[in-house]
Amino acid sequence: MNSANFEPRIVGFLCRWCSYTGADLAGTSRMKYPPNVLPIRVMCSGRVDPTFVLKALKEGADGVLIAGCHPGDCHYTSGNYRALGRYTLLKKMLEQLGIEKERVRLEWVSASEGERWAHVVKDMTESIRKLGPLSWPKQLEKIDKAEHVHAKCA
């Protein structure tokens, strides 16, 4: 597929207190940004389990954006630090699966940063567009075949 015609599907896990409100501000302020992010409101970015990200990718997302409160401003005190720790481990897991680390992103966006939200969405959409569609089903087939061959050899 030509990357110029490719429209990425990006799942966004947005903190209810900051990032979701920042995205809402961008919308109510009529800021222009690509409609490629499907926002999912979560109570805190610290509640985003890596399996949520993997499931989104497995079910057709080309990228995943996790957005939370700025460090030190978490409604739950330290949830965004937990998100950062999980994100660091998730990046290593993606590498092991053969998925480009640029497909998953963690950003801090406060409730008053509608303009920042619009910039993050534009930037991530362009980044994913350059990478092209995620062909994870093909990766899964390779993994399944490798496991099948390994099972026969054992």
C-alpha positions as CSV (number, residue, x, y, z in Angstrom):
1,M,0.0,0.0,0.0
2,N,1.3,3.5,-0.9
3,S,2.1,5.4,2.4
4,A,0.5,8.5,0.9
5,N,-2.9,6.7,0.7
6,F,-2.5,4.9,4.0
7,E,-4.6,6.2,6.9
8,P,-3.3,4.8,10.2
9,R,-5.7,3.4,12.8
10,I,-4.4,4.6,16.2
11,V,-6.0,3.6,19.6
12,G,-5.5,6.2,22.3
13,F,-5.7,5.4,26.0
14,L,-6.3,8.8,27.6
15,C,-6.3,9.7,31.3
16,R,-9.7,10.8,32.3
17,W,-8.5,13.8,34.4
18,C,-5.9,15.4,32.0
19,S,-5.4,14.0,28.5
20,Y,-9.0,13.2,27.7
21,T,-10.0,16.7,28.8
22,G,-7.1,18.1,26.8
23,A,-8.4,16.2,23.7
24,D,-11.9,17.6,24.4
25,L,-10.4,21.1,24.6
26,A,-8.8,20.6,21.2
27,G,-12.1,19.6,19.8
28,T,-14.2,22.3,21.4
29,S,-11.6,24.9,20.3
30,R,-12.0,23.5,16.7
31,M,-8.3,22.8,16.4
32,K,-7.3,21.0,13.2
33,Y,-5.7,17.6,13.6
34,P,-6.1,14.2,12.0
35,P,-9.1,12.0,13.0
36,N,-6.9,8.9,13.2
37,V,-7.0,8.4,17.0
38,L,-9.8,6.5,18.6
39,P,-9.8,7.7,22.2
40,I,-10.5,5.4,25.0
41,R,-10.9,7.1,28.4
42,V,-9.2,5.4,31.3
43,M,-9.2,6.6,34.9
44,C,-5.4,6.9,34.9
45,S,-2.6,6.2,32.5
46,G,-1.2,4.0,35.2
47,R,-4.1,1.6,34.7
48,V,-3.1,0.9,31.0
49,D,-1.9,-2.7,31.1
50,P,0.5,-3.7,28.4
51,T,-2.0,-6.4,27.3
52,F,-4.4,-3.7,26.4
53,V,-1.8,-2.3,24.0
54,L,-1.0,-5.7,22.5
55,K,-4.7,-6.5,22.1
56,A,-5.3,-3.2,20.3
57,L,-2.4,-4.0,17.9
58,K,-3.6,-7.5,17.4
59,E,-7.1,-6.4,16.5
60,G,-6.0,-4.0,13.8
61,A,-4.5,-0.8,15.3
62,D,-1.4,0.4,13.5
63,G,-0.3,2.3,16.6
64,V,-1.2,3.0,20.2
65,L,-1.0,6.3,22.1
66,I,-1.0,6.3,25.9
67,A,-1.6,9.8,27.3
68,G,-1.5,10.9,30.9
69,C,-1.0,13.7,33.3
70,H,2.4,15.4,33.5
71,P,4.7,13.7,36.1
72,G,3.9,15.2,39.5
73,D,0.3,16.1,38.5
74,C,-1.3,12.7,38.6
75,H,-4.8,12.7,40.2
76,Y,-3.8,9.4,41.8
77,T,-0.4,10.7,42.9
78,S,1.9,8.2,41.1
79,G,-0.1,6.6,38.3
80,N,1.8,8.3,35.6
81,Y,5.1,7.0,37.0
82,R,3.6,3.5,36.9
83,A,2.6,4.1,33.3
84,L,6.2,5.2,32.5
85,G,7.5,2.0,34.1
86,R,5.1,-0.2,32.1
87,Y,5.8,1.7,28.9
88,T,9.5,1.0,29.3
89,L,8.9,-2.7,29.7
90,L,6.4,-2.7,26.8
91,K,8.9,-1.2,24.4
92,K,11.2,-4.1,25.1
93,M,8.4,-6.6,24.6
94,L,7.5,-5.0,21.2
95,E,11.1,-5.3,20.1
96,Q,11.0,-9.0,20.9
97,L,7.8,-9.3,18.8
98,G,9.4,-7.5,15.9
99,I,7.1,-4.5,16.1
100,E,8.6,-1.1,15.6
101,K,8.8,0.8,18.9
102,E,7.6,4.0,17.2
103,R,4.1,2.4,16.9
104,V,3.5,2.9,20.7
105,R,3.9,6.2,22.3
106,L,3.6,7.7,25.8
107,E,2.8,11.4,26.1
108,W,2.0,13.8,28.9
109,V,-0.9,16.1,28.0
110,S,-2.7,18.2,30.6
111,A,-6.4,19.4,30.5
112,S,-5.3,22.8,29.4
113,E,-3.1,21.6,26.5
114,G,-5.5,21.2,23.6
115,E,-2.9,22.6,21.3
116,R,-0.3,20.0,22.5
117,W,-2.9,17.2,22.0
118,A,-3.4,18.3,18.4
119,H,0.4,18.4,17.8
120,V,0.9,14.9,19.3
121,V,-1.9,13.5,17.2
122,K,-0.5,15.1,14.0
123,D,3.0,13.9,14.8
124,M,2.1,10.4,15.7
125,T,-0.2,10.0,12.6
126,E,2.6,11.1,10.3
127,S,5.1,8.8,12.1
128,I,2.8,5.8,11.7
129,R,1.9,6.7,8.1
130,K,5.7,6.6,7.3
131,L,6.0,3.2,8.9
132,G,3.0,1.9,7.0
133,P,0.3,-0.6,8.1
134,L,1.2,-3.0,10.9
135,S,1.4,-6.5,9.5
136,W,1.2,-8.2,12.9
137,P,-1.1,-11.0,11.6
138,K,1.9,-11.9,9.4
139,Q,4.2,-11.7,12.4
140,L,1.8,-14.0,14.3
141,E,1.8,-16.5,11.5
142,K,5.6,-16.6,11.6
143,I,5.5,-17.1,15.4
144,D,2.9,-19.8,15.0
145,K,4.9,-21.6,12.3
146,A,8.1,-21.3,14.4
147,E,6.3,-22.8,17.4
148,H,4.9,-25.6,15.3
149,V,8.3,-26.4,13.8
150,H,9.9,-26.2,17.3
151,A,7.2,-28.6,18.7
152,K,7.9,-31.1,15.9
153,C,11.7,-31.0,16.7
154,A,11.2,-31.5,20.4
